Amino acid sequence: MPVAIITGASKGLGLALAGGLAARGWDLVLDARSPVLLAEAAGLVSSHGTRVTALPGDVTDAGHRAELVAAAGRLGGVDLLVHNASALGAEPLVRLEELSLDGLRRALEVNLVAALGLVQESLPLLRAARAGSVVVVSSDAAVEAYATWGGYGASKAALDRLAAVLAVEEPGLRVWAVDPGDMDTDLYAAAVPDVEGPLPEPASVVPAFLRLLDERPVSGRYAAPALLEGAR
């Protein structure tokens, strides 16, 4: 069975992706900071009958990243790495003049530096996989200038560039940066507490990610709504 590592997998998009892959028979290594929530998520996902290893920890910790990759190796390798864990830098979001530099550093460490660290740790197993793939979860804030989204958007823009360069340096892999669009997640609620109107559930965009795995288009940046529209 193929094996995926998913960060930020205890809830939201990470949990939805884990469920979608498990339903297809993927074995999984799941990461999140909360041991309780992660254990609950692993229980839900393992109901599909696949092997699930849940490792609570912080992706900014190099030792934790090594544990994730080692666990995937014990399951058979790394066919897919999904870096979904994200930090806003401020909750709720604030204008740049108010943004704590420590908050910006946290966003960069989680969204960008940890992503590269996990890629570096995983590369030998990704290269050995029949169809090694990397997915980094981006945002429209990476390409659009929204007030108060400066720190988070900057970290995601840098993540997009990192993914693009990785694709050039590792032509044997598929490397996709995916903007899932606005979703009903705790992260979005923390960013914009007074949002009006219902937002799409994370599960609604999972078919977009699965389409990438099925069709394996060229490495690049993709928006989930466009992938969903093309799948109809």
C-alpha positions as CSV (number, residue, x, y, z in Angstrom):
1,M,0.0,0.0,0.0
2,P,1.2,3.6,-0.6
3,V,2.2,5.6,2.4
4,A,1.5,9.3,3.1
5,I,2.8,11.7,5.8
6,I,0.2,14.4,6.7
7,T,1.0,17.2,9.0
8,G,-1.7,19.1,10.9
9,A,-3.9,16.0,10.6
10,S,-6.0,16.1,13.8
11,K,-8.8,18.3,12.3
12,G,-9.8,20.4,9.3
13,L,-8.3,19.8,6.0
14,G,-5.6,17.5,7.3
15,L,-8.1,15.1,8.8
16,A,-10.3,15.3,5.7
17,L,-7.3,14.4,3.5
18,A,-6.4,11.6,5.8
19,G,-9.9,10.2,5.5
20,G,-9.9,10.5,1.8
21,L,-6.6,8.7,1.4
22,A,-7.5,6.0,3.9
23,A,-10.7,5.2,2.0
24,R,-8.4,4.5,-1.0
25,G,-6.3,2.1,1.0
26,W,-3.3,4.4,1.9
27,D,-1.3,3.8,5.0
28,L,-0.8,7.0,7.0
29,V,1.6,8.8,9.3
30,L,-0.3,11.6,11.0
31,D,1.1,14.6,12.9
32,A,-0.5,17.2,15.1
33,R,0.3,19.1,18.3
34,S,-2.6,17.8,20.4
35,P,-2.2,14.2,21.5
36,V,-5.9,13.9,22.4
37,L,-7.2,15.3,19.1
38,L,-4.7,13.3,17.1
39,A,-5.6,10.1,18.8
40,E,-9.3,10.7,18.0
41,A,-8.5,11.5,14.4
42,A,-6.4,8.3,14.1
43,G,-9.3,6.3,15.4
44,L,-11.6,7.7,12.8
45,V,-9.2,7.2,9.9
46,S,-8.2,3.7,11.0
47,S,-11.8,2.6,10.7
48,H,-11.1,2.3,7.0
49,G,-8.8,-0.7,7.7
50,T,-5.5,0.9,6.8
51,R,-2.5,1.2,9.0
52,V,-2.3,4.5,10.8
53,T,0.6,5.8,13.0
54,A,-0.2,8.9,15.0
55,L,2.8,10.9,16.3
56,P,1.9,14.1,18.3
57,G,4.5,16.8,18.2
58,D,5.6,20.1,16.7
59,V,6.8,20.1,13.1
60,T,9.3,22.8,13.9
61,D,11.2,20.2,16.0
62,A,13.8,18.4,13.8
63,G,13.6,15.3,16.0
64,H,9.8,15.1,15.5
65,R,10.2,15.4,11.8
66,A,12.7,12.5,11.8
67,E,10.3,10.4,13.8
68,L,7.6,11.0,11.2
69,V,9.8,9.9,8.4
70,A,11.1,6.9,10.3
71,A,7.5,5.8,11.0
72,A,6.7,6.1,7.3
73,G,9.8,4.0,6.5
74,R,8.5,1.3,8.8
75,L,5.2,1.2,6.9
76,G,7.1,0.9,3.6
77,G,8.3,4.3,2.5
78,V,7.0,7.8,1.6
79,D,4.9,8.0,-1.5
80,L,3.3,11.3,-0.5
81,L,4.2,14.1,1.8
82,V,1.5,16.6,2.6
83,H,2.6,19.7,4.6
84,N,-0.7,21.0,5.8
85,A,0.3,22.3,9.3
86,S,0.0,26.1,9.4
87,A,0.4,29.0,11.8
88,L,-1.2,32.4,11.3
89,G,1.4,34.5,13.2
90,A,-1.4,36.3,15.1
91,E,-4.9,35.3,16.2
92,P,-7.0,37.2,15.0
93,L,-4.9,38.6,12.2
94,V,-3.6,42.1,12.5
95,R,-2.1,44.8,10.3
96,L,1.6,44.7,9.7
97,E,2.2,47.7,12.0
98,E,0.9,45.5,14.9
99,L,2.3,42.2,13.9
100,S,4.6,40.7,16.5
101,L,8.0,39.7,15.0
102,D,7.8,36.6,17.2
103,G,4.5,35.8,15.6
104,L,5.9,36.3,12.1
105,R,8.9,34.0,13.0
106,R,6.4,31.4,14.2
107,A,4.5,31.5,10.9
108,L,7.7,31.2,8.9
109,E,9.0,28.4,11.1
110,V,5.8,26.3,10.8
111,N,4.7,27.2,7.3
112,L,8.1,27.3,5.5
113,V,11.1,26.1,7.5
114,A,9.4,23.0,8.8
115,A,8.2,22.2,5.3
116,L,11.7,22.3,4.0
117,G,13.0,20.3,6.9
118,L,10.4,17.6,6.3
119,V,11.1,17.5,2.6
120,Q,14.9,17.1,3.3
121,E,14.2,14.3,5.8
122,S,11.9,12.6,3.3
123,L,13.7,13.0,0.1
124,P,15.5,9.6,0.0
125,L,12.2,7.8,0.5
126,L,10.4,10.0,-1.9
127,R,13.0,9.4,-4.6
128,A,12.7,5.7,-4.1
129,A,8.9,5.7,-4.4
130,R,7.3,4.7,-7.7
131,A,5.4,8.0,-7.9
132,G,6.8,10.2,-5.1
133,S,4.8,13.4,-4.6
134,V,4.9,16.5,-2.3
135,V,1.9,18.7,-1.6
136,V,2.2,21.9,0.3
137,V,-1.0,23.7,1.3
138,S,-0.9,27.2,0.1
139,S,-3.4,30.1,0.2
140,D,-4.8,32.9,-2.0
141,A,-3.1,35.2,0.5
142,A,0.2,34.1,-1.1
143,V,-0.7,35.9,-4.3
144,E,-3.3,38.5,-3.3
145,A,-2.6,41.4,-1.0
146,Y,-5.3,41.3,1.8
147,A,-5.1,43.7,4.7
148,T,-4.0,41.8,7.9
149,W,-2.9,38.7,6.0
150,G,0.6,40.1,5.4
151,G,2.7,37.8,7.7
152,Y,0.7,34.6,6.9
153,G,0.6,35.5,3.2
154,A,4.3,36.1,3.1
155,S,5.0,32.7,4.6
156,K,2.8,31.0,2.1
157,A,4.3,33.0,-0.9
158,A,7.7,31.8,0.2
159,L,6.3,28.2,0.5
160,D,5.1,28.4,-3.1
161,R,8.5,29.5,-4.3
162,L,10.2,26.7,-2.3
163,A,7.8,24.2,-3.9
164,A,8.6,25.6,-7.4
165,V,12.3,25.3,-6.9
166,L,12.0,21.8,-5.4
167,A,10.1,20.8,-8.6
168,V,13.0,22.0,-10.7
169,E,15.7,20.3,-8.6
170,E,13.7,17.1,-8.3
171,P,12.2,16.4,-11.7
172,G,11.5,12.8,-10.7
173,L,8.9,14.0,-8.2
174,R,5.6,15.7,-8.5
175,V,5.5,18.9,-6.3
176,W,2.2,20.7,-6.0
177,A,1.3,23.8,-4.1
178,V,-2.4,23.8,-3.6
179,D,-4.6,26.7,-2.6
180,P,-7.7,25.0,-1.1
181,G,-9.7,28.2,-0.9
182,D,-11.6,29.5,2.2
183,M,-12.9,26.6,4.4
184,D,-14.7,26.2,7.6
185,T,-11.7,25.4,9.8
186,D,-10.5,26.5,13.2
187,L,-7.6,28.2,11.5
188,Y,-9.9,30.5,9.5
189,A,-12.1,31.1,12.5
190,A,-9.1,32.2,14.5
191,A,-7.9,34.5,11.6
192,V,-11.3,36.1,11.0
193,P,-13.6,35.5,14.1
194,D,-16.4,37.6,12.7
195,V,-16.7,35.9,9.3
196,E,-20.2,36.1,7.9
197,G,-22.0,33.3,6.1
198,P,-21.2,29.5,5.9
199,L,-17.9,28.4,4.4
200,P,-17.2,25.1,2.5
201,E,-16.4,22.1,4.6
202,P,-12.8,20.8,4.2
203,A,-14.1,17.5,2.9
204,S,-15.5,19.3,-0.1
205,V,-12.1,20.0,-1.5
206,V,-10.5,16.6,-0.9
207,P,-11.5,15.5,-4.5
208,A,-9.3,18.2,-5.8
209,F,-6.2,16.7,-4.1
210,L,-7.2,13.2,-5.1
211,R,-7.4,14.4,-8.7
212,L,-3.8,15.5,-8.6
213,L,-2.8,12.0,-7.4
214,D,-4.9,10.3,-10.0
215,E,-3.8,12.4,-13.0
216,R,-0.4,13.5,-11.8
217,P,-0.2,16.8,-13.8
218,V,3.0,18.7,-14.0
219,S,4.4,20.2,-10.8
220,G,3.1,23.6,-10.1
221,R,0.6,25.8,-8.2
222,Y,-3.1,24.7,-8.4
223,A,-6.3,26.1,-7.0
224,A,-8.7,23.5,-5.6
225,P,-11.8,25.2,-7.1
226,A,-10.3,24.9,-10.6
227,L,-9.4,21.3,-10.0
228,L,-12.9,20.6,-8.8
229,E,-14.5,22.3,-11.8
230,G,-12.3,20.3,-14.2
231,A,-13.3,17.1,-12.6
232,R,-17.0,17.6,-13.3
